[in-house]
Amino acid sequence: MNSGLLEDASFNQSPAFGDVDLFAADRPLVDAATRLGLDAEALSACGRDYGAAETLDLGRIANENPPKLRTMDGKGNRLDLVEFHPAYHALMAKSIGHGIHAAAHDGSAPQAPLGSRAVRLYLATQAESGHLCPITMTHACIGALRAEPALLEKWQPRILSRTYDPRALPWWEKDGVTLGMGMTERQGGTDVRANITQAVTRGDHVEITGHKWFMSAPMCDAFLVLAQATGGLTCYLMPRHRPDGGHNNIRFQRLKDKLGNKSNASSEVEFHAAYAERVGPEGAGVRTIIEMVNLTRLDCAIASAGQMRIALSQAVHHIRNRTVFQRRLSDQPAMRAVAADLALELEAQVALVFRLTHAADHAASDPREAAYARLLTPAVKFLVCKSTPQVVYESLECLGGNGYTEDLPLARYYREAPLNAIWEGSGNVMALDVLRAAGRHPDAAMDTLSRLVRMASQAFNVAPLAQALERTLKSAEAERRARFLCEGLARIAALAALVEAGSPFATLYGETRLGAGHFAQFGTADLGNAEIGLMDRALAA
């Protein structure tokens, strides 16, 4: 009798999360896509694909079976190969098939190319984040390669291909390629002008000798790298194979043992007179590669918003299906206060991220949108990426002890959560980049701030904060208070994005995030009768 009871009873456990349309169930995302004029039916198909139980399980398997480096074969021949589990390859094929690596450049979404792709990236990262490293770099590399049109013309057809081809062949023999990036060195890190890797001209190409301390996605077909030339720091494209088809002199030393991001390979590498071609003018390496970095920074913010969303979705799913003290957890006032507060944060950050993609989509034709993108890209990355660990942690806690086990995905999400705040510039770098953008274009920056304040003030009086930001920016204390400036700007922009979106929660966000007496922990804000509506929008029942 007891045995049958044990076999049949659910023991009050929430069912597995899966087979969900991650697009249609996410009302803030649907609203953002509607504002951008995107094809909801196509995005819903994408949401079902990434929300399928089978796809979500691929993410688990790829992280439980991390890549392995094979430097040599059994007879001592150099291989420099990284072997991945089939689950990783399946995720790569899926995301390339959805065009996340190239859709902003191939004309498939002319109305809002970056916005349309951003929705797919936001959905894909909910299934698994690590494989998106080469995906996002392949997408962003075109920004840098535009500085060398002949080189872009040669590579672009295979970059834009929607066929994933993981074979270790010369790039011209493949059906599709991926690109990576190597910027930082052990002695310099963020200070890339301290790089010591050298490029020596050899006719129509260069040979590069040196190292990179972090070079992600080492099985990509080529890498954008920075090296010192006669004229200064310069950007180069370094393929894995030389023009004669032989292996390039790229020697992988080891793979990084990271806190999270286990499915993705990040490597330490040495170059021994490795073949490469110049991208952009000699000495203009930072200016050339920054076009790539701006796009990867945008992706960091988009992906972090997606990470928050999948964690919150798992939490809401759990509390709707778990009963404690004769009531569902979602009906318990204290739990509802936490989940709703998390949902409010996500409402604002989704609105902000997709407002930024709109600016990036129109920057080339609209100087004001260009100014918005220039000033807000580092600020948005700062706020969204640094919010992610706290949101993911609070979502994990909603599952209690289950959330802390490796049998459920919240522990993996939590390990992944800090990464985007570090990649492509940590928090201090982002804050200082806001100062630089404001210093180089002061009139445009002040105009952007004024417009944000006018928009945000329709919901909440941000004038005192805006005045404090302006005073600090013009003071000798600006660099010391860089984080205050950066977060203050991003919070005003988030409120403005909610107002612009017509959100009924804009005033609530202003009061709870910018008003006096706001506490740091989620669940402390008084959201009144908005709680249930916020939860329902986070994960439509």
N, C-alpha and C positions, 0 to 999 in steps of 0.2 A: 504493500500500500504506500509506504513512504517512498519507495523507489519510483512508483508511477507519478507521485506528486512532484518529485524532483525533476522528472523528465518533462512534465507537462506545464509546470508553472513558469510564468515569465519572470517572477521575482521582481516585478516593478522596475525592470530595466527598459530604457528607451530603445526602440528599434534602431537598427543600423541606418545611418544617414547615407542616402544614395538614390539614384534614379530620380533626380530632381532637375528641373529646368532652372539652372542657375541664373538665367537671364530673367525669365518671366516672374520668378519668385522674388526678385529684387526690385522693389518699386522705385527706390532712388535711382537705380541704374536705368530702368525703363524710362523714367522721366527724363534723364539726361540724354538718352538716345533719341527720344522724341524731340527734344529741343534741338538736337543736331540734325534732325531730318533723316535718321538712319532707318534701314530696313529691319523692322522688328521681327518679321518672320524668319529672316536669315539668321539674325542674332539669337533668336529662340532656339533654332536648330543647333547653333554653336553651344548654347547654354545646356541643352540636353546632352550633347556629346561629352562635354567636360563634367557634367553632373552625373553621368552614368556611373553606377556602382563599379562597373568594370574599369572605367577610366580612373576613378578615385583610387582603386586598388593598385593600379599601375604606379601611382605616386608612392604608395607604401612600399611596393616591391623594389622600385628603383632606389629608394633610400636605404632599404635594408641590404642592398647588394651594391655597394659603392664601386666606382671605377678602380681599375688596377693599372699600374704603370709597368710596362715591359720595356726595359732599356735595351736589352740584348737578347738574342736567341741563344740556344744551347751551345752554339759554337763560337760565341763571342762577337757575332755580327751586330752592329747597331740596328735597333728597331725603332726606339722612341715612339712606341705605340701605347695608347691608352685603351683598355678594353672595358666596354660598358655592358651592363645586363640588357637583355632584350626588352625589358620594360622601359628603359630609358630610350632606346631606339623607337619604340612604339609611340612614346610621348613626343619625341622629336618629329616623327613622320606626321603625327596628328597636327601639331602646331604649325609646321611648315605647310601642310595641306590647307590649313585655315588662313594661310598667308600672313601670319603674325610677323614673320621675318621680312616681309616685303610689300604688304598691301598698301602702305602709305606712298609707295613709289611706282606702282604698276598700273595706275589709272583705274583700278577696280572700284574705287569709292571716290569719285571726283568731287562730291559735295563737301565731304569732311574726311579726307583721307587719314589724318592722324586720329581723329575722333573715332572713326569706325574701327580702325585697328586697335585703339586703346580699349574699346569694349571687349574685344576678343582677348587681348592680353590680360585684362582684369578677370575674365572668366577662366582662362587657361591657368593662371597662377593659383587658382583655387583647387585645381587638381594636383598640381605639383610645381614648385617654384624653381628648382635647380636647373632643369633642362632649358629654362627660358634665358639663361645667361648667353649661350651662343645665338639664340633667337634674337634677343634684343640687340646684341652687338652687330649681327648681320644687318639688321634693319638700320642701325645708326651709322654704319660704316659709309653708306652712300653720302651722308652729309660731309664726310671728310674727302671722299674720292672725287667729289665735284670739283675740288681744287686741281685735279689732274684729269681733264676730260678724256684724253686718249686712253688712260688706264681704266677709267670708269666704263667707257664704251666696250672695252675688251672683256671686262669681268661682269658687267651688269646682266647680260642674258642668263647667266648661271646663278647669279645672286637672286634674281627675280623668280627663278624656277620654283614651282610648288612640289617638286620631287625631292624627297630626302634621300641623299646618297652618301652613306657612311663609309664607302670603300676608300681604302688608303691608296688612292691613285693620284697622278698629276691632275690638277684642277681642270685642264682642258679635255680630259677624258671622262669627266663625270657629268651626270645629268643635272646636278645642282650642287651648290657650294655653301659653306658657312664661313664667316670671318670672325676673328677674335681680336684682342687688343693687348699690348704689353707696354705699359707706360712707366711704372714705378720700379725703382731699384732700391737695394737694401740700405744704401747710405742716404737716400733722399726722401723716399716715400712721396708724399704730396708735393714736395719741392722738386718737380721734375727738371728744373734748370740745373740742379745739382747732379744730373745724370752723367755718368762717365763712359757709357757705351759709345763706341766710335764707329763712324761710317767713312769708308775710304772709297773714292770714286774709281771705278774700273770701266771706262768707256760709257756705255749706255745704262749702267747699273752701279750699285755700290756693294761693297762687302762689309758686313757689320760684325764687330767683335765686342763682346761684353756680356751682360746678363740682365735678367728681369726677375725681380723678387716675387711678383705676382703676374702670371700670364694665364688668364682664364680660358677655359675651353680649348685645351691644347690639341685636340683632334680636329680643330678647324682647318680649312684649306689654305688660309693665309691670315696674317696678323698685321694690324697697324701698330708700328712701334716707333718710339722716339729715340734718336741717336744724335750725337754731336758730330757735325760736319764742319768744314772749314768756315762756313758762314754762320755757324751756331746750331742750336737745337733744331732738328728737322724731322719731319714725319716721313716714314717709309712704309711700303707694303712688302711684307716678307712672306712669300709662299712656302708651303711645306716641301715643294719639289722645285728644283732648278729647271731652267728651260730645256735642258737635255733629258729631262725625265728622272734624273737622279735625286736622291734624298738631299734636301738642303741641310746645311750644317747647323741644325737646331737640336740641341742636346737637353732633354728634360732630366733634371736632377732628382726631383721627387714631387709627389703630389702633396698639397697642403692637407693637414689633418684638422679640419674645421669643426667648430662648434655645431653647426648645422650644414645645410646645403650639401648634404652627403652625396646626392645623385650626380652632382656637377664636379668636374675635375678642375682644380686650380693648381697651377704648377709653378715651380722654380725652374728657370731655364738659363742655359748659356748659349751664346752664339759664337761660332768659330769661323769667322770670315763667311757668314751666311749671306746668300744672294738676296738683294732687295731692290726695289725701285722707288724713286723719290715721289712723294705726294705733296704737291704744293711747293712754294718757293723755299729755297734753302734758307735756314734761319727762322722760318715761320712755323716751326713745328707746333707750338702751343696754339697759335691762331688757327692752324689747319685742323688739328685734332679736336679743338673745342667744339667744332660743329657736330662732331660725333658725341662728345661728352654731354652737350645740351640735350640731345635726344635720349641718351641713356639715363640722364638724371630725370627726365620726364617719365621714363619707363619705371624708374625706381619708385616714384610716387604712385603711379598707377598700380604697380604690382603690390605695393604695401597696402593700398586701399583694398585690393582683392584679398590679401591675406587677412586683414581685419574682418572682411565680410564673411569669409568661409568659417573663421573661428566663431564669429557671432551666430552664424547660421547653425553651426553644430550646437551651440549653447541653447539657442531658442528652441531648436528641435528637441533637445533633451528636456528642457524644463516644461515643455508642453506635454511630455509623455511620462513624466516622473511624478509620483504622488508622495507627498510627505505630510504627515499629520492630517490625513483625510482630505487633503486638497492637492491639486496639481501644483507643482513648483511655480508655474507661471501665474497662478492665482495668489501666491503668497506675496503680500505687499512689499516686503524687503527685497525679494528676488526680482519682482517686477520692476522695482525702482532701479536696480542695477542694469538689467537687460535694456530697459528703455533709455537709460542714460548712455549706454554704449551705442544704441541705435541712433540717438541724436548726434553723437559724435560722427558716426559713419554718414549720416545724412549730409552733414556739412562738408566732410572731406570728399565725398563723392561729387557733390556739387562743385567744390573747389577744383578738384583734379580735372573734371571735364570742362570747366570754364577755362582752365589753362590750356587744354588741348585745342579748344576753340581759338584761343589767342595764337597758338603756334600754327594752326591751320591758316590763319589770315595775316600772319606777321609780314609776309612778303608784299602784301598790297595795302596794308593799313598801318601807318606809323604808330597809332595809339595801341593797337594790338601788339605790335612789335615791342613797344615800350613795356607793356604789361608782361609779355613773355620774358623779356630780358630781366626785369626786376623780380618777378614772382617765381620763376622756375626754381632758383635756389631756396627761396622762402617756403614754397609749397613742399619741396622735397624735405626740407628741415622739419616742418610741422607734421606732415603725414607719416614720414618714415620713423620719426622719433615717437610718435603716438602709438605705433603698431605694437611694440612689446607690451605696453600696458593694457591695450585693448585685448590682445590675445591672451594675456595672463588672466584678466578678469573673466574672459570667456571660458578659459580652462577651469577656473575656480567654480564656475556654475555647474560643472560636472562632478565636483567634489573629488574624492580619491581617484575615481575613474579617469578624470582628466589628466592625472599625473602619471598614468601608466603608459607604457609603450604599446599596449594593445589597441589604443585609440589614437587618432591623429593629432590631438591637441598638443602633446609633448613635442612632436615634430614641428608643428607650427610655431611653438614657442622658441625652439632653437633657431628656427629660420628668421624669426621676427626682427632681430637687430641688424640683419645684414645690409639691407638697403640703405640704412642710415650711415653705413660705413662706406659702401661702394660709391664710387664716383664723387668722393668728397664727403668727409665726416661733418658733424654738426657745426663745428667751428669754421670749417672751410666754407660751408653754405652761408653762414652768417656773415663772414667777411666778404663773400662774393656779392651779397646784397649791398654791402657798403661800397664795394667797387663799382657795381652797376649804378648806384645812386651818384657816386662821385664823378663818373665819366659822363653821365647824361643827367645832370641835376634838374634841368627844367622838365624833361620828360618824366623823371621819377616823381617830382612834386605834382605834376599833372596827373599821373597815375594814382598817387595817393589821394589827391583831392577828389577824383572821380569815385574811388573806392569809398571814401568817407561819405560822399553825397548819397551813394547807393545804400551803404550799410545803415546810415542814419535814418532811413525810412522805417527801420525796425527797432533800432536801439541807438541811443546817443553815444557815438564813438568819438565825438570831438575831443573830450579830455585826453583820451589815449592818443589820438592822432597828433594833438599838440605836443604831448610828451615825446612822441617819436620824433617829431620834427626838431624839437629843441635838442634832443640827445644826438640826433644825426649831425647837427651843426656844431656840436660842442667838442671839446678836446677829449671827452669821455666816450666818443662813439665806438672806438674799437673795443674798449673794455666792456661796453654794454651792447656788443654786437648781437648777442642772442636775444636780448630784450627787443631790439629793433626788428630782428628777423621774425620772431614769433608774433610780436604785436602786429606787424604788417600782414603776416599770414592769417591771423585770426580775423582781422578786419576784412581781408579778402574773402575768407570763408563766409563771413556774415553777408558780405555783398553778393557773393555767389548764390546764397540761399534766397536773398531778396530778388535778385535777377531771375531766379528760377520760379519765383512765385510760391515759395515754400510757406506753408502755414506754421512752420516751426522756427522761422527766422528770429522772431522776437525772443522766443524761448532760448535759442542758442545764445543770443546776445546777453540776455539776463544771466544765464548760468555759466557762461565762459568769460564774459567781459565785465559783468556786474560786480559790485562790492560784495564781499563775503563768500566768494566762490571757493570751495574747498577742492583739494587735489584729487580725492578718490571718487571713482565712479559710484553712483548710487546715493551720493550726498545731496544732489540737486533736487529741488522740488519741481517735478514736471507735471503735477496735477493730473488732470484727466487726459493728458496727451500720451500717457504711458502705453496703453493698449494699441493705439494707432501707430506709434513708433515701432513697436514690436511687430505688428502685422506688416508694416512696410519693409522691415528688415528681412522677413521670411514669410511670404504670403502663404497662408494655410491652404 
